[in-house]
Amino acid sequence: MSPEHYEPDFQTRFVEEFVESGDFERSVYGHQWGIPGEGEWLNTLVDDWITPVAEKPSTNDVVEIGSGGGRWFSVLRNYSFDRVVLVDGTPASETAIRHWWDDEFMEFLVSKDGTLPSLEDQSVDYVWSYDTFVHFPTLLMDTYVREIGRILRPGGTLHIHYAHKPSATIDHDGLCFVYRDRDEVAGVLKDFGLSVTRENHLGGWGSIMLEALKE
């Protein structure tokens, strides 16, 4: 399975316009969605998802997709990683994060089409993404999954959060969220050598936190 080349759509243009306006500086951590350490659910994500993987001696090279203003890098930087690659659709993410930190182990990669050309095959131990894949059109999400399958080492871990609408009666913003069927997502992951090992349905508004391991 090979996703078609993805061209940035209105969501990407919206992000670019948001950055150009300067408003991103007032949302550098994504305060409106909560900050790790100050919210029960976000603390659970750190304690139950990130920490068990991050503290493994074998976890050295990490990628975050959707680095934004550094909301999750503020957590990732506290572990003993050799490298953290921060991926976002706009170079403004690097500007925002470097405003707060300049850790020598962090690298930045701008990807608007889901490809990760600077990352070598089987060079990464852990991929983390939260509140990002929920917005991705199908082709963009599938392209990222293909690349994640390529860059993860065997036994490497993927944690992503994507939009899943468990009921047609749920009233949610279809322009902001791109809903995917969970079996479809599992199938795409399988196509690229990733097996789902854990899922958590996040409340009634429709999303799934997912763990998959590279075969």
Summary of the structure (lengths in Angstrom):
residues: 215
radius of gyration: 16.2
end to end distance: 16.9
largest distance: 48.0
contacts: 646
relative contact order: 0.14
helix: 34%
strand: 23%
